[in-house]
Amino acid sequence: MVAAVSADAQEGGSQTMRAQMRLRELIVGGDLRPAERIAEVAMVERLGMSRTPIRMALVRLQEEGLLEALPGGGFVVREFTETDIHDAIELRGTLEGLAARLAAERGVAAAVLADVHDCLDRIDALLEPAQLSEAAFAEYAEQNARFHRLLAEMSASPIVQRQIERALTLPFASPNGFVMAHASGPRARDRLVIAHDQHRSVVEAIESGEGARAELLMREHARNARHNLTDTLRDRRALEHLPGASLIRRRSAR
């Protein structure tokens, strides 16, 4: 009986996750626009899934900040100002700075450090050519996400790790939020080289036990995303490659 209930719960969780991912794709991809009302029944029909996982997925997306609940029922797609995005990036940077400081003060397990250096070496190899392909940018994004996961792990604090994971669900707060938007242009590779130099500087500070320096470097690293946001909003071509660009309310539109 217990095993059957457990299996049902796992299946329900899997269905909810699939619904959540599909709805997020529709929102970020622009199929569901800001201020557009989303009703459970309509999504049940559109996604071909039962009502319970759809309802749970909508609640989770509200928790992520992509949706707002309406007083009369249903949800509406949110839009975000530049200030909203800056705040989300600043929150991530603050938490990752804390993770870096704790790692420097507490020390890092040898196995985790080995993974970190493997990640850094892989990015070094990716950035070696003078010109990067789209595939190289995609691989960089994967390794960059890996680095940030490992940074959270280096803190050796489950509490900090959980809060970083929550912060990463905030729209546009991901370390890779603006990577693919700048995968072309004369400065494309330069942006990644600068970011990666910061990766190495943070790790060096952690290994040297310099907690305050590691924290400061990591917060400054996160702020790069704020500069990338500003550049992206000025570049129509870059905006076309930014997931969720339709959710951003431009200053000129206020």
Residue, then its C-alpha position, 0 to 999 in steps of 0.5 A: m500500500v505504501a509503495a503504491v502511494s509512493a509510486d503515485a506521488q512520484e508520478g504526480g510529481s513528474q507530471t507537475m514538473r513536465a507541466q511546469m517546464r512546458l508552461r515556462e517554455l510558453i512564457v519565456g518563448g513569448d507564446l504567453r504574453p505579459a498581462e495575458r490571463i492563464a486559466e487552468v481549463a485552457m491549459v489542460e486543453r492546450l497541454g493535454m494534461s490533467r488539471t491537478p499537475i497544471r494547477m500545481a505547475l501554475v502555483r510553482l511558476q507563481e512562486e518563481g515570479l513568472l506569474e501573478a495570481l488573480p483575485g478572481g482565480g487564474f493567473v496572469v503572466r508578469e512583466f519585469t522592469e529593468t529594476d526588477i532584473h537588477d534586483a534579482i541579479e544583485l540577490r544572486g550575487t549577494l548569495e554567491g558572494l556569501a558562498a564564496r566567503l564560507a568556502a574560503e573560511r571553512g575550506v573545500a573538500a579535495a574532490v569538490l576542488a578537483d571538479v572545480h578545476d576540471c570545470l575551469d580547464r574545460i572553459d579554458a579550452l573552449l575559449e582558446p580559439a580566437q573565434l567561437s562557434e555557437a556550439a562553443f557558446a552553448e558548451y560554455a553556458e553548460q560549464n558556466a552553470r556547472f561552475h556556479r553549482l559547484l560554487a554553491e556546493m563549496s560553501a558546505s552549507p545546505i541552507v545557502q545552497r537552497q537559497i541560491e537555487r531559489a534565487l536562480t529561479l528568478p527571471f533573468a537571474s541565471p548566470n547564463g541569462f545573457v550568454m546566448a544573447h551575445a553569442s555574436g559580435p566583435r566582443a562576444r569572446d571577450r565577454l566570456v574571457i573576462a567572466h572566466d578570469q573572474h572565475r579563476s580569481v574567485v577560486e584562487a581567493i577561496e584556496s588562499g583562505e581570503g574570504a572577504r576578497a572571494e566574496l567581493l569578487m563573486r559579487e562583482h562577477a554577478r554584476n557583469a550580468r547587469h552590464n550585459l542586460t544594459d547592452t542587450l536592451r540597446d541591441r535589437r539583434a541581441l534581444e532576439h536571442l534573449p529568452g523571455a525578452s518579451l517579458i521585459r518592460r522597456r523604460s521607453a514604454r513607461 
